Amino acid sequence: MDEVRLEIGIGGGEHLIAQARANPTVGFVGIEPFVAAFAKGVQAVGEDGLRNVRLYDDDAVPLLDWLPPHTLGEVDLLYPDPWPKRRHAKRRFVNARNLDRICRLLVPGGRFRFASDAAAYVDWTLAAVQAHGGLRWTAETADDWRCPWAGWPGTRYEAKALRAGRAPAYLTFRMPE
């Protein structure tokens, strides 16, 4: 494998499957703790016969702690639960401890990508990453976060947000070289 990429919270696996098809020499690890969504992902991987995908059906933190340092070229967190109530914000996946984990795992120049239609979570993520200091936001123009990434297949969560009139944001952060 040329590199290994991780997707946290694959849902039904649409994005992971599309990426694995488009990049057959890249290894993909998908994490999904919810059984029904995980089952959809397993079924989709099996139907496609993808040999470059591995799935993990539990909370992401134990796997992030288990993986060796500097092994991932990319970590994607796409449409995570925004925990919109102020008292629940502490449950958001993006926090200093998880950013430490992600930074430990990324290779130099590796990317952390975050997509969400929850403006408060997008702002939270930008603030958390800036405060953390281990990653650099790569945006140079507004289109860099307003437009999906190259090769973006879309997800059902994104489609739902667009139908509801919510504008998604696509943030890319990079580890220093």
C-alpha positions in Angstrom: 0.0 0.0 0.0 1.2 3.5 -0.9 -0.3 5.0 2.3 -3.0 4.4 4.9 -6.0 6.7 5.5 -8.5 6.6 8.3 -12.1 7.7 8.3 -13.8 8.2 11.6 -17.5 7.6 11.6 -18.1 6.1 8.1 -21.9 5.9 8.4 -23.1 3.8 5.5 -19.6 3.9 4.0 -20.4 6.0 0.8 -17.3 8.2 1.1 -15.0 5.4 2.2 -16.1 3.1 -0.6 -15.7 5.8 -3.3 -12.2 6.6 -2.0 -11.2 3.0 -1.9 -12.4 2.4 -5.4 -10.6 5.5 -6.7 -7.4 4.7 -4.9 -6.7 0.9 -5.0 -3.1 1.2 -3.8 -4.1 3.1 -0.7 -5.2 1.3 2.5 -8.4 2.5 4.2 -9.5 2.0 7.7 -13.1 2.9 8.5 -14.4 3.3 12.1 -18.1 3.1 12.9 -19.5 2.4 16.4 -23.1 2.1 15.4 -24.1 -1.4 14.5 -26.7 -0.6 11.8 -24.4 1.8 9.9 -21.4 -0.6 10.4 -23.5 -3.4 8.8 -24.2 -1.3 5.8 -20.5 -0.5 5.5 -19.5 -4.2 5.7 -22.1 -5.1 3.1 -20.9 -2.4 0.7 -17.3 -3.4 1.1 -18.2 -7.1 0.5 -20.3 -6.4 -2.5 -17.5 -4.3 -4.1 -14.9 -6.9 -3.2 -12.6 -4.2 -1.9 -9.4 -5.6 -0.6 -7.9 -2.3 0.5 -10.5 -1.6 3.3 -10.6 -2.6 6.9 -13.4 -1.8 9.2 -13.5 -1.3 13.0 -16.8 -1.4 14.9 -16.1 0.5 18.1 -15.2 3.9 19.5 -12.3 5.5 17.6 -10.2 6.4 20.6 -8.9 2.9 21.5 -7.9 2.4 17.9 -6.2 5.8 17.7 -4.3 5.0 20.8 -3.3 1.5 19.5 -2.0 2.6 16.0 1.7 3.2 15.7 2.9 6.9 15.3 3.2 8.4 11.9 1.3 5.7 10.0 -1.6 7.7 8.5 -1.5 10.0 5.4 -4.9 11.3 6.1 -7.7 11.3 8.8 -11.2 12.2 7.7 -14.0 13.2 10.1 -17.1 13.8 8.0 -20.4 15.1 9.4 -19.7 14.1 13.0 -22.5 14.4 15.6 -22.4 18.2 16.3 -23.7 17.9 19.8 -25.4 21.3 19.3 -26.5 22.0 22.9 -24.0 24.0 24.8 -24.0 21.5 27.7 -23.2 18.7 25.3 -20.4 20.4 23.4 -17.8 18.7 25.5 -18.8 15.4 23.7 -17.6 16.7 20.3 -14.9 14.5 18.8 -12.7 17.5 18.0 -10.9 18.4 21.2 -7.3 18.8 22.4 -6.8 15.1 23.4 -8.1 13.8 20.1 -6.1 16.3 18.1 -3.0 15.1 20.0 -4.0 11.5 18.9 -4.4 12.6 15.3 -1.2 14.6 15.2 0.7 11.6 16.6 -0.7 9.4 13.8 -0.2 11.6 10.8 2.9 11.4 8.7 4.8 14.7 8.1 2.6 16.6 5.6 -0.4 14.4 6.4 -3.9 15.8 6.4 -6.8 16.0 8.8 -10.0 16.8 6.9 -13.3 17.8 8.6 -16.7 18.4 6.9 -19.8 19.6 8.6 -22.9 21.6 8.0 -23.1 22.7 11.6 -21.6 26.2 11.6 -21.0 26.1 15.4 -19.0 22.9 15.1 -17.0 24.3 12.1 -16.2 27.3 14.3 -15.4 25.1 17.2 -13.0 23.0 15.1 -11.2 26.0 13.7 -10.7 27.4 17.2 -9.7 24.0 18.6 -7.1 23.3 15.9 -5.7 26.8 16.2 -5.4 26.6 20.0 -3.8 23.1 19.6 -1.1 24.3 17.3 -0.1 21.0 15.8 -1.9 21.4 12.4 -2.0 24.2 9.9 -5.3 25.2 8.2 -4.6 25.1 4.4 -7.3 27.5 3.2 -6.2 30.4 1.1 -9.5 31.5 -0.3 -13.1 31.1 0.8 -13.7 28.5 -1.9 -11.1 26.3 -0.1 -13.6 25.6 2.6 -16.9 26.3 0.7 -16.3 23.8 -2.1 -15.9 20.0 -1.6 -12.5 18.5 -2.0 -11.4 17.1 -5.4 -12.9 13.7 -6.0 -15.6 14.2 -3.3 -18.3 11.7 -3.8 -20.7 13.3 -1.4 -22.5 11.6 1.5 -26.1 11.2 2.5 -25.5 13.6 5.4 -24.3 16.3 3.0 -27.3 15.7 0.7 -29.6 16.1 3.7 -27.9 19.3 4.7 -28.1 20.8 1.2 -31.8 19.9 1.0 -32.4 21.7 4.3 -30.5 24.8 2.9 -27.5 24.4 5.2 -24.1 25.1 3.7 -21.4 22.6 4.4 -17.8 23.5 5.2 -14.8 21.4 4.1 -11.8 22.1 6.2 -8.3 20.7 5.5 -5.5 20.9 8.0 -1.9 19.7 7.4 0.9 18.5 9.6 4.2 20.4 9.1 6.6 18.6 6.8 
